[in-house]
Amino acid sequence: MRTATRLVIDTIGLADKGGRGPIDRFRTPHTNQLHVVERYRLHNAGKNIEVSFTVEDPGTFTMPWKAKVDFQRRLRRRVFRGLDGIDLRR
């Protein structure tokens, strides 16, 4: 059985009270025509996740814009100590 390695999120209707407020930490303006498609893909045996997205808003931008970012998974080793001092590793 093969597991899925991709997730696509297609979003419309992101309107705030005024309809033109920022939608992210960069204070990107938008209108009620905003359309965002996010694509998440695992690769490198699940050690990396690629996130790409397309933003379309004819009321704000003259053309769609795209971005892509790649994240590397960082594994952390946790050590839990039981009441008797024995390591309970996960």
Steps between C-alpha positions, in 0.01 A plus 500: 500500500642838400447797729420846369788747489308807381235727642328779305297772672293726275366804689253771403287741701764642734332829570543698821250757629620774268582266211844651439699436818828305507486120488849418628785631713634699205171694488428390143183676381214308339144524376212253510635360168798340677576140399788309662617149405750337737684178412685294759726217383713260701826395336842362586341201678283730709794703629397813310174678427464735206236770530400688188216742461332713239317823584249654262302815568407706193376779727848540654765349270549532125600132473512189723814454704665183624748400767666177609679409821664176611519396865727232640364282776694520824470193715528549872583221735303518820611338822246447774610380839270276695455522875770240549753692286472270196506671159171469316601580143258586223 
